[in-house]
Amino acid sequence: MMKRFLILSLLPLIVACTSNVTATDEEQTDANTPLHLLRPDYDTPYVIPQADSVKAVMDRILNYVDTTTFMQLDESGKQLKRGTFRLTSYEWGVTYSAMLRAGEVTGDEAYTRYATDRMTYLAKLAPQFSERLRQGEDIDPLMRQVVAPAALDDCGAICSAMIKSGLPELQSQVETYYDYIANHQYRYTDGQFARLRPVKNTVWLDDMFMGIPALALHGNWQEAERQFRLFHDKMWVPSVGLYRHGWVPAANADTHDAFHPSFFWARANGWALLTACELLDVQQSDYIMQCFLDQLHGLLPLQHQTGAWHQLLDRQDTYLETSCTAIYCYCLAHAINCGWIDAETYGAQALLAWNYVSSKVNELGQVEGTCVGTGLAFDPAFYAYRPVSKFAAHGYGPTIWAGAEIYRLVSTHHIKMNDSAIHFYPTDPGETEPIFYVE
């Protein structure tokens, strides 16, 4: 009786499910429906973004950071008023460069003003804080980064942005930053930028971006290219087509070089790719171009179907991360826009990356899914379990930068859906059919 009861109880459900399948099959079959044109259920919208929609995402970010970063001192008159983000950090140096690019590409001066107003404010404050420091006062740590930088993180990214602005009133501050980069940053025995943490003579891939572009933009191309070569020689892993995050000489005795621990942290690889972009914008170099293309060829097969890249690039069990995806998106789109690579081959992956990144910008303009500040380690757990936060400043500049370049890309290229896939065309094919041929 029990078995008969179970069968009778499940019978209506079985009939209903069978009925639904039959009804669906009757509605859409191979005979009456072009099934290959059915729209998949994408995790990330698979669409061709329009320029106005791209700018709308950027505008949300601009409005958010404009109201949460202040250009004033606190009530004591001795410290910058604290907002959500730090005006003097390297992350905000990236944001200043991105805002300058966004203003240039979109023609919206609000982006340019965001960067130039804040950089000018810091430069105007610098003399008084420098004098306080000279007199032995314990000054605001944020302003200490400005007047007495003690690491590439304090000065490299902001120095680059200030040079790009072309404002003469920033020149004195540029020289303060540049002097540290060129003359005071700790170096390894071969002259390469290095650090004393977490162990002595550690080379961080991050420092490619934190130091090298400022050298080139200031006119010291020879040293910029030399530093780039030193980083590439130590950090590039040809068998993987990616850069390792950290290098220490103790692990590089001749008999052990092949076994140097290599962890391919995504954002650090972004800094390397971005460095190549920045240098190629200053001066064309066959060597740097080849390094850029080699890294692209290592990165592109690792893009997740959502459009993002993993926190550890070669470990698909680590989370998808926003800031690295935004950096790759920018570099890929910028390379297409500059004619370094072709749109027909590479454009769709750039748009897919943007569609992912834009989905991580919430209604307030906060960028979600960004890994927080990250040091250096020689084990996978450290990277895999780094927290993410919408207040991690690393996501904002790259997202604005990506948006600016995607805005330019979609405004200057012919992009169509053909057989349900996104494709770029050198001229407008003049077709709106779901499938078309090009003569």
Order of alpha helices (4+ residues) and beta strands (2+ residues): alpha-alpha-alpha-alpha-alpha-alpha-alpha-beta-alpha-alpha-beta-beta-beta-alpha-alpha-beta-beta-alpha-alpha-alpha-alpha-beta-beta
